[in-house]
Structure formats: C-alpha cells, structure tokens
Amino acid sequence: MKHSNISIFVPHIGCPHLCSFCNQHTISGAQSAPAAEDVILTCKKALSEVKSPENTEIAFFGGSFTAIPYDYMTELLAAAQDFIGEGKFRGIRISTRPDCIDRRVLELLKKYNVTAIELGAQSMDDEVLTANDRGHTSQDIINASVLIKEYGFELGLQMMIGLYKSTPEKDIATYQRLRKLYPDTMRLYPVVILEGTRLAELYKSGEYIPYAFDDAVEICSVIMEQAEYNNVNIIKVGLHASEFVEKDMLSGIYHPAFRELCEGRIYLRKLEHLARNHSYLEVSVPARSLSKALGQKRCNAEYLKNKGIELKIVPDETQTTSIKLIERR
C-alpha cells in the first residue's frame, strides 16, 4: 500500500547556514512556525480523513528539524504523540542537516516515535558543498547516515541536480556514493533558482548557468534507472507543484510532472534499444505505465516515428515487468 505523509512545515528556524539555493518560505509556502496547538489540530483533522493511517507518518519538513531550539523540537514532537499507535499514524518523519545529528538528538527522536530521518545531503562533492554554502562536508553525510542506521531509523537521503559548480558527472557520482550508504529512500531535486537567494544573484550575474531542461531530465532519468537496478527507492523527483515556487522562480528545472518526464525518458531508452536495426516494434507495458511509455504528448512515439520506426504499445493489466517485446521486424 502506498505510503503517505501528513506534512507540517517548520520554516528556516535555527539552521546555522543559508545555502545558496535556499528560500524555505517559498519552497514550503509556510510563513510562520507551527506551535504545539497547530500540530494537534493538523493531526486530528488528518486522522479523521486518512484512509490508511497505519501507512502514514507525521512529517516535520521544510527546515532543519534537529537544528531548531531543543525545547521547541521537544514541544512539537510531544504534541504529535497522541496520534501515534494502533489505529493511528505509524510514526514521525523528519528532515534535517547532516551536521545536526548526534547521539543526544537521536536518543530524543527515538523516545518520541520518530521512524524516519531524511538528510539534506545535496552533494557528495566537497567543492560543490562549499560553493553552495552548505557548511558541512561529505564526511558529515557519511557519519550522520551511519549513526541513523545504527539507531534503527529509516534513512532518507536527498540530493540536488545541477548545483553551482556541479556537473552531470559529479551528480551521478554523488548518487553512486549516496546509494552505498544504503538509504531506505531517496529524493532527487533538480535546482530551481528562487528569487531572494545567492544562487539568484549568481544567475543574474551570469556566473551560474543552470542545466538545460532536457539535460536535467536525462541526468535524473539515468540516476532513476540506476536506482531501480540498485533497489534504491526514489520517492520524489522534483519540487512539488506550488504556486509559491511558480511565483518566485527565476529559472532552473521545474515541471509539475517532472518525474513522469524522467520515467518517459527511461522508456525511450529501452524502446530505442529494442528497436535497434528494426523498422517495426511492438511491446507490452503495464497498463498504468502506458502514458509513460508513449511519452508526454506521445513524444516517444513521435521520436521513433521520425527515425523511421513504427511503434505499437499494448497495455497489459497483469504485467509486472516494465516492458516486454512482442514483435519487431
């Protein structure tokens, strides 16, 4: 059954650094910090509406949760406790920085039923981390990940595609290093340049040039395909659709269906491989994946047609593999 979150956004409070790309008010749409009462109201409302609470976590997102004042962090966690347990939510998920994890914090999180910790790793290249004002090193990511796994939490790792001073090769190398930390989940976030950030100033001056949209789709799709092979669960690709992001973005990689574009690119590579040296290709795909195989606005079918390849895709309600060859000639 599909996992879901009850998201409670904690904006930029207590975080020791302002990263080059960060404008949390825009990303989360949250302008004020939640109080314990807000947590209780949100959880109470969600518990009455969610169909499968046992498959749902209360999620404190939007900032660096373990960097906020200790008493405030405890207050928020305590407010959520009455909504966790049998017939209620499964636990709590938080996101934080790699350099804000230690044994004292992990003991507290364990006490208050935190089940998953997501680290904003962003890159495993120290030059890229420094250039984007992250304030931590790749070794901090490794150290925090090892501790989180040692304490029995689910480990989530978040990485960004196309940061200032990064390259496609560095991005793919970051994925390869992160997956060796054995995360339970990963998120891929192509860079979106938001007004009010240092990255926006670098962009305006011409010092930072973001990836072309199609290149970002290609890089993310390559990482996603590798992740599938490595049994790494990619739970999010691209920022969620938001009026706040759409209003404040200057440039960068943003599309409300970005993940589907990447999945379509993966299918295109598979179709090209199967159709090599053939002018007709017939395949079957899971019925739910038909639109991905065809590509957005049938772009995969049109691409192959322009190369002289006739494509026929048959949806199959029972199929579990991504694609099966039926005929080619």
RAZIRA-V620342 format. One record per helix or strand. SS is the DSSP state (~ for helix, > for strand). FROM is the first residue (numbers start at 1). LEN is the number of residues. If there is no record, write none. Layout:
# RAZIRA-V620342
ss: [SS;SS]
from: [FROM;FROM]
len: [LEN;LEN]
This chain:
# RAZIRA-V620342
ss: [>;~;~;~;>;~;~;>;>;>;~;~;>;~;~;>;~;>;>;~;~;>;~;>;~;>;~;~;>;>]
from: [4;24;36;53;56;65;70;84;89;91;98;103;114;126;138;154;168;185;192;198;213;234;243;249;258;280;287;296;310;324]
len: [6;5;14;3;6;3;14;1;1;6;3;9;9;6;13;8;12;6;3;8;17;4;6;4;18;7;8;11;7;5]
